[in-house]
Amino acid sequence: MKPSYHSLCAWTFNAGKGGFTPSDTRPHWDDSKLTTVGKIQLIKEKIAPRLPDNVHLGFEAHYDYEYNEENAKEVADALVDAGIALAMTTPGAHRHFPYGGICSLDPNERKQAGEYGERAIDLSYGPLKKAWSKDVPPTFVLWNGSFGYDLACVNVKDMYNNLKQGILAVCKYEAKKGGEMYIAIEPKPNEGHPAMLLPTVASAIVLWRKLAESDGISIAKKGVNKEFGHSEMIGLDIVYDTVEEIDNNMLVHMHVNSQGYNDGIILGGPGKYDIDNGTRINGMNIGVAGLIKQANYTRWKGHDMQVRAHDTEEQGIDRIVRSILSWEACEKAAADINESELAGYLQKRETAKAEDVMRHAVVNAQNYFDKLYKG
């Protein structure tokens, strides 16, 4: 079987979300007890043995609270020992810069945020590089949790211009380090500000095209980290998002989590907060799986998910395993669809029969999941 690359996130392994839900449901996953290295060892011991042999695991982490100057060498050693690759790094700027980060109208914050991002890149190319996959280099993701505002005025344009210059600086800095990583923007419509720059996939694509046009940077390894749940939060179609990404050659990383509203079982969806369920078996995910198969996408499929507020540690581990196997099942079901039959029904306007094809694919995916999970 062809290798399938799935990455797990350091932040998934938390004691509890807090806020309106408990922050201590899983006491053994508290940061004081479960370090980043401990999370890697947990993946090696509790998750990897439950996955098919063709699944290759990667790891995603934020600078500077999941990897940093003090633990980067130890993290790299743990990844190599576990046979897990570094799949994604990202600056956790939202924890430090509340007024826009690299797009801030405060020049001091803007400068500090830029330097913060450079340090995140330095470690990715430094002690962490030994943990890179030789076949699938990691992605450096720019998540827009800092890129927001709460006052609608003409100065939003200044923030957007600052953002373009900040991302341009990141790209130039990474190019000097070797230009081997992929750089992805992760769109999000809200959280952690009422309004966000780069809220949609199309917004990210436009920015990259603008930078290529006005500043002449190469966008060969630039693109989007598609996160299903972020599009679902504002009622957008993740299948069409995927079409846009592929059409612009900008699908470079994926977060295959879900709000969950489109499987008819769990609640979530447009107008809701970021629920971060794992992968769901549904027709839309099978549609995305079919599109990335056609596009020969062979990079990381990240599981940026939160286990449920009531889950124990063991139940949390089981949810992570289920998320990976659910995506594998969606890919298998997508591969088995008779695409010419489906196209024929649509050409003849026999859309009810086309629905039947997709409904059977969902049933097949669930059957595939059951076999993988029991196997």
C-alpha positions as CSV (number, residue, x, y, z in Angstrom):
1,M,0.0,0.0,0.0
2,K,1.1,3.6,-0.6
3,P,2.3,5.5,2.4
4,S,-0.2,7.8,4.0
5,Y,1.1,10.7,6.1
6,H,-0.8,11.7,9.2
7,S,0.4,14.2,11.8
8,L,-0.7,14.7,15.4
9,C,-0.6,17.9,17.3
10,A,1.1,18.5,20.6
11,W,-1.8,20.7,21.8
12,T,-4.3,17.8,21.4
13,F,-2.8,16.2,24.6
14,N,-4.2,18.6,27.2
15,A,-5.7,18.1,30.6
16,G,-8.8,20.0,29.7
17,K,-9.8,23.0,27.6
18,G,-10.9,25.1,30.6
19,G,-13.1,28.2,30.2
20,F,-16.6,26.8,30.3
21,T,-15.4,23.2,30.7
22,P,-13.1,21.6,33.2
23,S,-9.3,22.1,32.8
24,D,-8.4,19.0,34.8
25,T,-10.4,16.1,33.3
26,R,-7.2,14.3,32.2
27,P,-4.7,15.0,35.0
28,H,-2.0,12.9,33.6
29,W,-1.9,15.1,30.5
30,D,-1.3,18.2,32.5
31,D,1.7,20.2,31.1
32,S,3.6,19.7,34.4
33,K,3.4,16.0,34.0
34,L,3.3,15.4,30.2
35,T,6.0,17.3,28.4
36,T,6.4,17.6,24.6
37,V,8.8,14.7,24.7
38,G,6.3,12.8,26.8
39,K,3.6,13.4,24.2
40,I,5.9,12.0,21.5
41,Q,6.5,8.9,23.6
42,L,2.8,8.5,24.2
43,I,2.1,8.6,20.5
44,K,4.8,6.0,19.9
45,E,3.5,3.6,22.7
46,K,-0.3,4.1,22.6
47,I,-1.2,5.3,19.1
48,A,1.3,4.0,16.5
49,P,0.7,0.3,17.3
50,R,-3.0,0.7,16.6
51,L,-2.5,2.0,13.0
52,P,-2.1,0.3,9.7
53,D,1.5,-0.3,8.5
54,N,1.1,2.2,5.6
55,V,0.4,5.1,8.0
56,H,3.5,7.3,8.7
57,L,3.2,9.6,11.6
58,G,4.3,13.2,12.0
59,F,4.2,15.7,14.8
60,E,3.1,19.4,14.9
61,A,4.1,21.9,17.6
62,H,4.0,25.6,18.4
63,Y,7.1,27.7,19.2
64,D,7.8,28.7,22.0
65,Y,5.7,26.7,24.5
66,E,5.8,23.3,22.8
67,Y,9.2,23.5,21.2
68,N,11.8,26.1,22.1
69,E,15.5,26.7,22.6
70,E,15.6,24.7,25.8
71,N,14.0,21.5,24.6
72,A,14.4,21.4,20.8
73,K,17.3,18.9,20.8
74,E,15.5,16.6,23.2
75,V,12.3,16.9,21.1
76,A,14.3,16.0,17.9
77,D,15.9,13.0,19.6
78,A,12.5,11.8,20.8
79,L,11.0,12.1,17.3
80,V,13.9,10.2,15.7
81,D,13.7,7.5,18.4
82,A,9.9,7.1,17.9
83,G,10.2,7.0,14.1
84,I,7.9,10.1,13.9
85,A,8.8,13.0,11.6
86,L,8.5,16.7,12.2
87,A,5.4,17.5,10.1
88,M,4.7,21.1,11.1
89,T,5.9,24.0,13.1
90,T,4.2,27.2,13.8
91,P,4.8,30.4,15.9
92,G,2.4,30.6,18.8
93,A,2.3,34.4,18.4
94,H,-1.3,34.6,19.6
95,R,-0.1,33.9,23.1
96,H,2.2,36.9,23.1
97,F,0.9,39.5,20.8
98,P,-2.7,40.6,21.4
99,Y,-2.7,43.6,19.0
100,G,-2.1,42.0,15.6
101,G,1.3,40.5,15.7
102,I,3.1,41.0,12.4
103,C,0.2,43.0,11.2
104,S,0.0,45.2,14.3
105,L,-0.4,49.0,14.0
106,D,2.0,49.2,16.9
107,P,5.5,49.1,15.3
108,N,7.1,47.7,18.5
109,E,4.8,44.7,18.6
110,R,5.2,44.2,14.8
111,K,9.0,44.1,15.2
112,Q,8.9,41.7,18.1
113,A,6.4,39.4,16.4
114,G,8.7,39.2,13.3
115,E,11.7,38.3,15.4
116,Y,9.6,35.7,17.2
117,G,8.7,34.0,13.9
118,E,12.4,34.0,12.9
119,R,13.3,32.2,16.0
120,A,10.6,29.6,15.2
121,I,12.2,29.0,11.8
122,D,15.8,28.9,13.3
123,L,14.9,25.9,15.4
124,S,13.1,24.2,12.6
125,Y,16.3,24.3,10.5
126,G,18.5,23.9,13.5
127,P,18.2,21.1,16.1
128,L,14.9,19.9,14.8
129,K,16.0,19.3,11.2
130,K,17.3,15.8,12.1
131,A,13.6,14.8,12.6
132,W,12.5,15.9,9.1
133,S,11.1,13.2,6.8
134,K,13.3,12.7,3.8
135,D,10.2,12.4,1.6
136,V,7.8,14.9,3.0
137,P,9.4,18.1,4.4
138,P,7.6,19.9,7.1
139,T,5.3,22.9,6.8
140,F,5.7,26.2,8.5
141,V,2.2,27.4,9.2
142,L,1.1,31.0,9.7
143,W,-2.1,30.8,11.7
144,N,-4.0,34.0,11.9
145,G,-5.0,34.0,15.5
146,S,-3.1,37.2,16.0
147,F,-4.2,38.8,12.7
148,G,-7.3,40.4,13.9
149,Y,-9.1,43.5,14.9
150,D,-12.3,44.8,16.6
151,L,-12.6,48.2,15.1
152,A,-13.8,48.6,11.5
153,C,-12.1,51.7,10.2
154,V,-9.8,52.7,7.2
155,N,-6.7,51.5,9.1
156,V,-7.6,47.9,8.5
157,K,-6.0,48.5,5.1
158,D,-2.8,49.4,7.0
159,M,-3.0,46.2,9.0
160,Y,-3.3,44.2,5.7
161,N,-0.3,46.0,4.2
162,N,1.7,45.2,7.4
163,L,0.6,41.6,7.1
164,K,1.8,41.3,3.5
165,Q,5.2,42.8,4.5
166,G,5.4,40.5,7.5
167,I,4.7,37.4,5.5
168,L,7.1,38.5,2.8
169,A,9.8,38.9,5.5
170,V,9.1,35.3,6.8
171,C,9.4,33.9,3.3
172,K,12.7,35.7,2.6
173,Y,14.1,34.6,6.0
174,E,13.1,31.0,5.4
175,A,14.6,31.1,1.9
176,K,18.0,32.2,3.4
177,K,17.8,29.1,5.7
178,G,17.4,26.8,2.7
179,G,13.9,27.2,1.3
180,E,13.1,23.5,1.9
181,M,10.0,24.0,4.1
182,Y,6.6,24.6,2.8
183,I,4.9,27.8,4.1
184,A,1.1,27.7,4.5
185,I,-1.4,30.3,5.7
186,E,-4.2,28.8,7.8
187,P,-7.4,30.8,7.3
188,K,-9.9,31.3,10.1
189,P,-13.0,33.5,10.1
190,N,-13.0,34.4,13.8
191,E,-11.2,33.7,17.1
192,G,-9.2,35.2,18.7
193,H,-10.6,38.5,17.5
194,P,-14.1,39.5,16.4
195,A,-12.8,40.1,12.9
196,M,-9.9,38.4,11.2
197,L,-7.6,39.2,8.3
198,L,-7.4,36.1,5.9
199,P,-10.7,34.6,7.0
200,T,-11.1,32.2,4.0
201,V,-9.1,30.0,1.7
202,A,-9.7,32.5,-1.1
203,S,-8.3,35.3,1.0
204,A,-5.1,33.3,1.5
205,I,-4.8,32.5,-2.2
206,V,-5.3,36.1,-3.1
207,L,-2.5,37.2,-0.7
208,W,0.0,34.8,-2.1
209,R,-0.8,35.8,-5.6
210,K,-0.5,39.5,-4.7
211,L,2.9,38.8,-3.1
212,A,4.1,37.0,-6.2
213,E,2.9,39.7,-8.4
214,S,4.1,42.7,-6.5
215,D,7.3,41.4,-4.8
216,G,8.3,38.6,-7.1
217,I,8.7,35.9,-4.5
218,S,8.4,32.2,-5.6
219,I,5.2,30.7,-4.4
220,A,6.1,27.2,-5.5
221,K,6.1,25.9,-1.9
222,K,3.5,28.4,-0.6
223,G,-0.1,27.8,-0.1
224,V,-2.9,27.0,2.3
225,N,-3.2,24.8,5.4
226,K,-6.8,23.8,4.8
227,E,-8.7,23.3,8.0
228,F,-12.1,21.8,7.4
229,G,-13.6,23.1,10.6
230,H,-12.6,26.7,10.0
231,S,-14.5,26.8,6.7
232,E,-17.5,25.0,8.3
233,M,-17.7,27.7,11.0
234,I,-19.0,30.1,8.4
235,G,-20.9,27.7,6.3
236,L,-18.5,27.4,3.4
237,D,-18.1,24.3,1.3
238,I,-14.9,22.4,2.0
239,V,-15.1,20.6,-1.2
240,Y,-15.1,23.8,-3.2
241,D,-12.3,25.1,-1.0
242,T,-10.3,22.1,-2.1
243,V,-11.0,22.8,-5.8
244,E,-9.7,26.3,-5.4
245,E,-6.5,25.1,-3.6
246,I,-5.8,22.5,-6.1
247,D,-6.5,24.8,-9.1
248,N,-4.0,27.3,-7.7
249,N,-1.5,24.6,-6.7
250,M,-1.7,25.8,-3.1
251,L,-2.8,22.7,-1.1
252,V,0.4,22.2,0.9
253,H,-1.0,21.0,4.3
254,M,-4.3,19.8,5.7
255,H,-6.1,19.8,9.0
256,V,-8.8,17.2,8.6
257,N,-10.8,18.0,11.7
258,S,-14.4,18.9,11.6
259,Q,-17.1,21.0,13.3
260,G,-19.2,17.8,12.8
261,Y,-22.4,19.4,11.7
262,N,-22.5,17.6,8.3
263,D,-22.6,14.0,9.5
264,G,-26.1,14.2,11.0
265,I,-24.9,12.8,14.3
266,I,-23.0,15.4,16.4
267,L,-23.7,19.1,16.6
268,G,-21.6,22.1,15.5
269,G,-21.4,24.0,12.3
270,P,-21.9,27.6,11.0
271,G,-22.0,30.2,13.8
272,K,-20.4,27.9,16.3
273,Y,-17.0,28.2,18.0
274,D,-14.1,26.0,16.9
275,I,-15.1,22.6,18.2
276,D,-12.2,20.7,16.7
277,N,-13.7,17.3,16.4
278,G,-11.6,14.6,14.7
279,T,-12.3,13.4,11.2
280,R,-15.9,12.4,10.5
281,I,-17.1,9.9,8.0
282,N,-19.4,11.8,5.7
283,G,-19.9,12.5,2.0
284,M,-18.1,15.8,2.0
285,N,-14.9,14.3,3.5
286,I,-15.1,11.5,0.9
287,G,-15.5,14.2,-1.8
288,V,-12.3,16.0,-0.5
289,A,-10.5,12.6,-0.4
290,G,-11.4,12.0,-4.0
291,L,-10.1,15.4,-5.1
292,I,-6.8,15.1,-3.3
293,K,-6.4,11.6,-4.8
294,Q,-6.9,13.1,-8.3
295,A,-4.4,15.8,-7.5
296,N,-1.8,13.3,-6.2
297,Y,-1.6,15.0,-2.8
298,T,1.0,13.1,-0.8
299,R,1.8,15.6,2.0
300,W,0.7,15.7,5.7
301,K,-2.9,15.2,6.9
302,G,-2.9,16.8,10.3
303,H,-5.4,16.0,13.1
304,D,-5.8,19.4,14.8
305,M,-8.3,18.2,17.2
306,Q,-9.5,18.5,20.8
307,V,-10.7,15.4,22.6
308,R,-14.0,15.9,24.3
309,A,-14.2,17.7,27.6
310,H,-15.5,14.6,29.3
311,D,-12.9,12.2,27.9
312,T,-10.4,10.3,30.0
313,E,-6.9,9.9,28.7
314,E,-7.7,6.5,27.2
315,Q,-10.8,7.8,25.6
316,G,-8.8,10.7,24.2
317,I,-6.3,8.3,22.7
318,D,-9.1,6.3,21.2
319,R,-10.6,9.4,19.5
320,I,-7.2,10.2,17.9
321,V,-6.9,6.7,16.5
322,R,-10.5,6.9,15.3
323,S,-9.8,10.2,13.5
324,I,-6.8,8.7,11.6
325,L,-8.7,5.6,10.7
326,S,-11.8,7.6,9.6
327,W,-9.7,9.6,7.1
328,E,-8.1,6.4,5.8
329,A,-11.7,4.9,5.4
330,C,-12.8,8.0,3.5
331,E,-9.9,7.8,1.2
332,K,-10.6,4.1,0.5
333,A,-14.3,4.8,-0.1
334,A,-13.4,7.7,-2.5
335,A,-11.0,5.4,-4.4
336,D,-13.8,2.9,-4.9
337,I,-16.3,5.3,-6.4
338,N,-17.1,4.7,-10.0
339,E,-16.4,8.2,-11.2
340,S,-17.6,7.7,-14.7
341,E,-20.9,6.3,-13.4
342,L,-21.2,9.4,-11.1
343,A,-20.4,11.8,-13.9
344,G,-23.0,10.0,-16.2
345,Y,-25.8,10.5,-13.6
346,L,-24.9,14.2,-13.2
347,Q,-24.7,14.7,-17.0
348,K,-28.2,13.3,-17.3
349,R,-29.5,15.3,-14.4
350,E,-30.2,12.1,-12.5
351,T,-29.0,13.7,-9.2
352,A,-31.0,11.4,-7.0
353,K,-28.9,8.5,-8.4
354,A,-25.8,10.5,-7.9
355,E,-26.8,10.9,-4.2
356,D,-27.1,7.2,-4.0
357,V,-23.5,6.8,-5.2
358,M,-22.3,9.1,-2.5
359,R,-24.5,7.5,0.2
360,H,-23.1,4.1,-0.7
361,A,-19.6,5.5,-0.4
362,V,-20.4,6.7,3.1
363,V,-21.6,3.2,4.0
364,N,-18.5,1.7,2.5
365,A,-16.3,4.1,4.4
366,Q,-18.0,3.1,7.7
367,N,-17.4,-0.6,6.8
368,Y,-13.8,0.1,6.0
369,F,-13.4,2.0,9.3
370,D,-14.9,-1.0,11.3
371,K,-12.4,-3.3,9.7
372,L,-9.5,-1.0,10.4
373,Y,-10.5,-0.3,14.0
374,K,-11.0,-4.0,14.8
375,G,-7.9,-5.0,13.0
